């Protein structure tokens, strides 16, 4: 049975193994035809070969379609892989940058910690210096207070003699007995009051409490007022006259004494 050129071309597109099987089958058909095939059988064989050729053509088209789909799949797969790989690279770069930022942040935190330690050390040194300064200041205050007391004792002695006259002339108060120096227990301290005495105005008895200073300060005046209030209550008086005698009063101190109704006398008034 002669084979057409078209059929041979179709076989060229078939898988080599399948092509060999088909060629062997054709050769077997041709051999049998020559030996014993009748015209009717030959026509039937021709129909089979025609159908076989059609099937081969369809199979070839299907194979081409599959190959095209495979190529498309490979292309899409390559594109997807490229995108994934690019994403991985971008993520890797981002991670590197994050690590760099984290490293920079760690360095900054470490530097801040060191700076804080240095600041704490400097503060501790400053506190120690302030403590030492306060100790020295207390010593100076003690020395000044000692000097003030030394001068004050001399001033007190004059005050005891001359203050009753000044109180009578200025305030109409008559001192009963003598003005003295006296101590009072306030809290855990023994507080000295430089001037202590009693006076009358008409029939009313008034407690006299005073201090003698070289130059009184606001702090000393506030402390004197606090102690005088407690002593007045402790002595059972409803009213007391607070007195300050000093060698010098600053103008601002004079204003303060007037505002707080504290009597004050200059040392030269005792002469």
LOKOL-101770 format. One line per 2 residues: number of its first residue (from 1); their letters; for each residue x, y, z of C-alpha. Coordinates in steps of 0.05 Angstrom, whole numbers, plus 5000, padded with zeros to 4 digits. Layout:
BEGIN
NUM> a> X:Y:Z | ... .
***
This chain:
BEGIN
1> xx> 5000:5000:5000 | 5033:5066:4978 .
3> xx> 5039:5117:5032 | 5023:5191:5017 .
5> xx> 5074:5246:5025 | 5026:5284:5071 .
7> xx> 5022:5224:5117 | 5097:5218:5119 .
9> xx> 5102:5293:5138 | 5052:5283:5193 .
11> xx> 5095:5226:5220 | 5154:5273:5224 .
13> xx> 5119:5313:5279 | 5104:5251:5321 .
15> xx> 5146:5227:5379 | 5204:5183:5351 .
17> xx> 5182:5121:5391 | 5110:5127:5367 .
19> xx> 5134:5140:5296 | 5173:5075:5296 .
21> xx> 5112:5037:5320 | 5068:5068:5266 .
23> xx> 5119:5053:5211 | 5125:4981:5234 .
25> xx> 5050:4976:5233 | 5047:5004:5162 .
27> xx> 5099:4955:5139 | 5060:4898:5170 .
29> xx> 4996:4921:5135 | 5033:4926:5069 .
31> xx> 5062:4857:5077 | 4994:4826:5094 .
33> xx> 4961:4863:5037 | 5009:4834:4987 .
35> xx> 4999:4764:5014 | 4925:4756:5028 .
37> xx> 4885:4820:5033 | 4823:4824:4989 .
39> xx> 4798:4887:4956 | 4745:4896:5009 .
41> xx> 4795:4885:5064 | 4843:4931:5029 .
43> xx> 4791:4986:5027 | 4777:4976:5101 .
45> xx> 4850:4979:5115 | 4854:5044:5076 .
47> xx> 4798:5072:5120 | 4836:5051:5182 .
49> xx> 4900:5083:5157 | 4861:5147:5139 .
51> xx> 4830:5149:5209 | 4898:5134:5238 .
53> xx> 4928:5193:5200 | 4872:5238:5225 .
55> xx> 4884:5215:5296 | 4959:5226:5287 .
57> xx> 4945:5297:5262 | 4899:5310:5321 .
59> xx> 4951:5281:5368 | 5004:5326:5336 .
61> xx> 4961:5388:5346 | 4947:5368:5418 .
63> xx> 5021:5358:5429 | 5035:5427:5400 .
65> xx> 4982:5456:5445 | 5012:5421:5506 .
67> xx> 5082:5445:5487 | 5055:5516:5480 .
69> xx> 5021:5511:5548 | 5085:5484:5577 .
71> xx> 5124:5542:5548 | 5073:5591:5575 .
73> xx> 5077:5557:5643 | 5152:5559:5642 .
75> xx> 5151:5632:5623 | 5102:5649:5679 .
77> xx> 5141:5607:5727 | 5205:5643:5709 .
79> xx> 5171:5710:5717 | 5143:5690:5785 .
81> xx> 5210:5664:5806 | 5243:5729:5784 .
83> xx> 5192:5769:5825 | 5201:5725:5885 .
85> xx> 5277:5730:5879 | 5272:5805:5873 .
87> xx> 5228:5808:5935 | 5278:5765:5972 .
89> xx> 5334:5812:5952 | 5293:5873:5972 .
91> xx> 5276:5840:6038 | 5349:5823:6049 .
93> xx> 5369:5896:6035 | 5314:5921:6081 .
95> xx> 5338:5874:6135 | 5409:5899:6127 .
97> xx> 5385:5971:6134 | 5343:5951:6195 .
99> xx> 5403:5918:6226 | 5444:5981:6212 .
101> xx> 5390:6025:6245 | 5385:5977:6304 .
103> xx> 5460:5978:6311 | 5461:6054:6309 .
105> xx> 5405:6056:6360 | 5443:6009:6406 .
107> xx> 5504:6053:6400 | 5462:6115:6416 .
109> xx> 5431:6080:6476 | 5500:6059:6501 .
111> xx> 5526:6130:6493 | 5465:6157:6530 .
113> xx> 5475:6107:6586 | 5548:6128:6593 .
115> xx> 5528:6201:6592 | 5476:6188:6646 .
117> xx> 5527:6152:6689 | 5574:6211:6681 .
119> xx> 5518:6259:6699 | 5500:6218:6761 .
121> xx> 5573:6218:6782 | 5577:6294:6772 .
123> xx> 5512:6303:6812 | 5540:6259:6868 .
125> xx> 5604:6301:6869 | 5562:6365:6869 .
127> xx> 5520:6339:6927 | 5584:6323:6966 .
129> xx> 5610:6392:6952 | 5544:6423:6973 .
131> xx> 5545:6383:7038 | 5616:6406:7052 .
133> xx> 5595:6478:7036 | 5536:6473:7083 .
135> xx> 5582:6448:7138 | 5630:6506:7127 .
137> xx> 5571:6554:7125 | 5545:6527:7191 .
139> xx> 5614:6538:7221 | 5615:6609:7196 .
141> xx> 5545:6621:7223 | 5566:6592:7290 .
143> xx> 5626:6638:7292 | 5584:6698:7273 .
145> xx> 5532:6679:7325 | 5588:6674:7376 .
147> xx> 5612:6743:7358 | 5541:6769:7358 .
149> xx> 5529:6738:7426 | 5592:6770:7454 .
151> xx> 5570:6838:7429 | 5498:6822:7449 .
153> xx> 5515:6808:7522 | 5543:6878:7528 .
155> xx> 5481:6906:7494 | 5435:6864:7538 .
157> xx> 5465:6892:7602 | 5450:6963:7579 .
159> xx> 5381:6941:7556 | 5361:6914:7624 .
161> xx> 5375:6983:7655 | 5348:7030:7602 .
163> xx> 5292:6992:7566 | 5240:7001:7621 .
165> xx> 5246:7077:7612 | 5239:7071:7536 .
167> xx> 5178:7025:7542 | 5144:7074:7589 .
169> xx> 5159:7135:7546 | 5139:7103:7480 .
171> xx> 5085:7053:7498 | 5061:7073:7567 .
173> xx> 5082:7006:7596 | 5107:7000:7668 .
175> xx> 5156:6943:7676 | 5144:6903:7739 .
177> xx> 5207:6878:7772 | 5269:6868:7730 .
179> xx> 5281:6849:7658 | 5323:6785:7655 .
181> xx> 5352:6733:7609 | 5314:6667:7611 .
183> xx> 5315:6597:7579 | 5253:6558:7555 .
185> xx> 5248:6486:7536 | 5217:6483:7466 .
187> xx> 5215:6414:7436 | 5283:6384:7449 .
189> xx> 5320:6450:7452 | 5333:6500:7507 .
191> xx> 5318:6567:7475 | 5348:6631:7505 .
193> xx> 5306:6694:7507 | 5351:6755:7516 .
195> xx> 5296:6799:7546 | 5241:6771:7591 .
197> xx> 5196:6810:7637 | 5126:6832:7653 .
199> xx> 5093:6900:7647 | 5026:6933:7659 .
201> xx> 4987:6982:7618 | 4931:7008:7662 .
203> xx> 4907:6943:7694 | 4926:6897:7637 .
205> xx> 4988:6852:7646 | 5031:6842:7584 .
207> xx> 5090:6795:7573 | 5154:6827:7548 .
209> xx> 5198:6784:7502 | 5258:6812:7467 .
211> xx> 5323:6799:7430 | 5388:6838:7426 .
213> xx> 5425:6834:7360 | 5481:6870:7323 .
215> xx> 5441:6872:7258 | 5378:6827:7257 .
217> xx> 5361:6788:7194 | 5294:6766:7167 .
219> xx> 5311:6694:7186 | 5327:6714:7258 .
221> xx> 5263:6755:7263 | 5219:6697:7238 .
223> xx> 5253:6649:7286 | 5243:6698:7344 .
225> xx> 5169:6705:7327 | 5159:6630:7325 .
227> xx> 5191:6619:7393 | 5156:6680:7424 .
229> xx> 5088:6653:7403 | 5101:6587:7438 .
231> xx> 5129:6620:7501 | 5069:6668:7506 .
233> xx> 5022:6609:7504 | 5065:6570:7552 .
235> xx> 5066:6628:7602 | 4991:6635:7599 .
237> xx> 4989:6705:7569 | 4938:6728:7518 .
239> xx> 4983:6784:7494 | 5057:6798:7490 .
241> xx> 5101:6855:7465 | 5159:6833:7422 .
243> xx> 5221:6878:7425 | 5285:6881:7385 .
245> xx> 5346:6921:7406 | 5403:6926:7356 .
247> xx> 5463:6967:7336 | 5438:6971:7264 .
249> xx> 5372:6961:7227 | 5370:6958:7151 .
251> xx> 5313:7000:7121 | 5279:6937:7096 .
253> xx> 5283:6906:7166 | 5252:6969:7197 .
255> xx> 5194:6963:7148 | 5186:6890:7165 .
257> xx> 5185:6904:7240 | 5132:6958:7231 .
259> xx> 5089:6911:7189 | 5092:6857:7243 .
261> xx> 5082:6905:7302 | 5149:6889:7334 .
263> xx> 5179:6945:7377 | 5251:6961:7361 .
265> xx> 5303:7006:7391 | 5372:7029:7367 .
267> xx> 5430:7017:7415 | 5445:7091:7419 .
269> xx> 5376:7103:7448 | 5401:7066:7511 .
271> x> 5454:7119:7525 .
***
